[in-house]
Amino acid sequence: MHTSTAVAPPELTERQRRPLRALAHALKPLIRLGAAGVTPALVRETERALHDHELVKVKAPGADREVRNAVFAALAQQTGSALVQRIGNVAVLYRPARPYPKRTATIS
C-alpha cells in the first residue's frame, strides 16, 4: 500500500487553494472522524481516499474548535496532504495522486 508519511505535504499558495476550494464545494465528506480521533485505520482510509480522489472532505464530530483544528492538522501531516480549508467541522485535504515532474526548459 502507498504510504505517504515520508512525503512532505504540498505547499499551496492562495492562488492554488482557490480552485481547490471551488472543486471541493460540491463534494460530500468521504472521511468521518469518530470519537477515537486519528487512528492508524483512519490514516490508511484517508490515504486511500486521497490516492483515489486527490481532494477529500473530512468531517469531524462537533467538538471544541481547537481540538478539531488539531485533529485536522494531524491527519493532514500524517497523510502528507495539504489542508486546503476548514469550515466548521469540515476540512478539505489535497494531495496529488502522483508527483508532477519538474519542467526543464530545453532549447534545441
C-alpha positions as CSV (number, residue, x, y, z in Angstrom):
1,M,0.0,0.0,0.0
2,H,1.2,3.5,-0.7
3,T,2.5,5.2,2.4
4,S,3.0,8.9,2.3
5,T,4.2,9.7,5.8
6,A,7.7,10.3,4.3
7,V,6.4,12.6,1.6
8,A,6.2,16.3,2.5
9,P,2.8,17.9,2.1
10,P,2.4,20.1,-1.0
11,E,2.9,23.8,-0.3
12,L,-0.1,25.6,-1.7
13,T,-0.4,29.3,-2.4
14,E,-3.7,31.1,-2.1
15,R,-3.9,31.2,-5.9
16,Q,-3.7,27.4,-5.9
17,R,-6.1,26.9,-3.0
18,R,-8.9,29.0,-4.6
19,P,-9.8,26.5,-7.4
20,L,-9.4,23.6,-5.0
21,R,-12.0,25.2,-2.6
22,A,-14.3,25.7,-5.6
23,L,-14.0,22.0,-6.6
24,A,-14.5,20.8,-3.0
25,H,-17.7,22.8,-2.6
26,A,-19.8,20.2,-4.3
27,L,-18.1,17.2,-2.6
28,K,-19.6,15.2,0.2
29,P,-17.4,14.1,3.1
30,L,-15.7,10.8,2.4
31,I,-14.0,10.5,5.8
32,R,-15.8,10.9,9.1
33,L,-13.8,11.2,12.2
34,G,-15.0,9.3,15.3
35,A,-14.5,9.7,19.0
36,A,-11.2,7.8,18.7
37,G,-9.7,10.6,16.7
38,V,-6.8,10.0,14.3
39,T,-6.2,6.2,14.4
40,P,-3.9,4.2,12.1
41,A,-7.0,2.8,10.4
42,L,-8.4,6.3,9.8
43,V,-5.0,7.4,8.3
44,R,-4.9,4.4,6.0
45,E,-8.5,5.1,4.8
46,T,-7.7,8.8,4.3
47,E,-4.6,7.9,2.3
48,R,-6.7,5.5,0.1
49,A,-9.3,8.3,-0.5
50,L,-6.5,10.8,-1.3
51,H,-4.9,8.4,-3.7
52,D,-8.2,7.8,-5.5
53,H,-9.6,11.3,-5.4
54,E,-6.8,13.8,-4.6
55,L,-9.3,16.2,-3.0
56,V,-11.2,14.8,0.0
57,K,-13.6,16.3,2.5
58,V,-13.3,15.2,6.1
59,K,-16.0,15.7,8.7
60,A,-15.3,15.7,12.5
61,P,-17.7,15.5,15.4
62,G,-18.9,18.8,16.8
63,A,-16.1,19.2,19.4
64,D,-14.1,22.2,20.6
65,R,-12.7,24.3,17.7
66,E,-9.1,23.9,18.8
67,V,-9.5,20.1,19.1
68,R,-11.0,19.9,15.6
69,N,-8.2,22.1,14.1
70,A,-5.5,20.0,15.8
71,V,-7.1,16.7,14.6
72,F,-7.4,18.1,11.0
73,A,-3.8,19.3,11.1
74,A,-2.6,15.9,12.5
75,L,-4.5,14.0,9.8
76,A,-3.0,16.2,7.1
77,Q,0.5,15.8,8.5
78,Q,0.2,12.0,8.8
79,T,-1.1,11.6,5.2
80,G,1.3,14.1,3.6
81,S,-1.6,16.2,2.4
82,A,-2.3,19.9,2.4
83,L,-5.1,21.3,4.5
84,V,-6.9,23.4,1.9
85,Q,-9.6,24.9,4.2
86,R,-11.5,24.4,7.4
87,I,-15.1,25.5,7.8
88,G,-16.8,24.5,11.0
89,N,-16.5,20.8,11.5
90,V,-15.5,20.1,7.8
91,A,-12.0,20.2,6.4
92,V,-10.7,19.7,2.8
93,L,-7.4,17.8,2.2
94,Y,-5.5,17.7,-1.0
95,R,-2.6,15.5,-2.2
96,P,-1.7,15.0,-5.8
97,A,-2.0,11.3,-6.7
98,R,1.4,11.3,-8.2
99,P,4.2,13.9,-8.1
100,Y,4.4,16.1,-11.1
101,P,7.7,16.1,-12.9
102,K,9.6,19.4,-12.8
103,R,9.7,21.1,-16.1
104,T,13.0,21.9,-17.6
105,A,13.4,24.2,-20.4
106,T,15.1,22.6,-23.3
107,I,16.0,24.7,-26.4
108,S,17.2,22.8,-29.4
